[in-house]
Amino acid sequence: VVFESVLTKLKQRLTFGKWWIREFTYLGRQVKQNPDFTVEISQPSYAEKIPAVPITREQIANDTQDVTEQTREDLRRTAGAACWMAKSTRPDLSFEVSLLQQSLTEATYQTVKQANTLVKRASQFKYVWTIPGIDLRKAVIVAVSDASPGKMPRQGSQGGMFLLISTPDITTKRVPAACMYWLSHRLKRI
C-alpha cells in the first residue's frame, strides 16, 4: 500500500517516459526484482555483440608478429565491447579485458588469440548477477582487494577490488553479500 501511494506521487511529480515495476531493461541490462527482494541483473544477448578479431592461419602461426593498424582497431572495438559487459554484469571478465587494453599499444597476433578467447568465454556462459535483499539498517560495507606487482605488460602491476554490502554477521559466518562494485585495473607504479 505504501509502495503504491509513493509511486502515484512520483508519477505526478516526474512526468517522463515509461514506468516499469519489478522488471525492465536499462542501458542493455535486464533488471528484475523477485518477491524475496533479490534483484537479478543480466545481459543475456550482449555477448553476441562482442566482435571476434579476424585472424588468418599464417598470423596464428606467427603470433609474435606485430598486428596491422586495422587489426589494432579491431582489437580496440573488441576491448571496448567486452569492457562494457565486464563493468556492467560480468566481473569474471574484468582481468582479461584489462590485460587486453594494456596490450593494445604493443599488440601481436598472440594478443588477437587472447582477445578471441575472451569473446568465446563471454558468450559461453549466460550469467545472472544476483543482489540479495539486505536490511540496509544493519548493513556493513566490505572491501576485498588483491594485487599482482610487475606481472603485466611492460612490467605493470594489476589490482582488483570488490565492494560488498552485507550484515555484520559476515565476519563470523556465511551470509548473503551484495557485490555493488568491482574493478580490475593497472596500478600506477610508485
Salt bridges, closest charged atoms under 4 A:
GLU48 OE2 - LYS126 NZ 3.94
ASP63 OD2 - LYS113 NZ 2.89
GLU69 OE2 - ARG72 NE 3.21
ASP74 OD1 - ARG77 NH1 2.84
ASP92 OD1 - ARG90 NE 2.87
ASP92 OD2 - ARG121 NH1 3.71
GLU96 OE1 - ARG121 NH2 2.49
ASP135 OD1 - ARG137 NE 3.04
ASP169 OD2 - LYS173 NZ 3.94
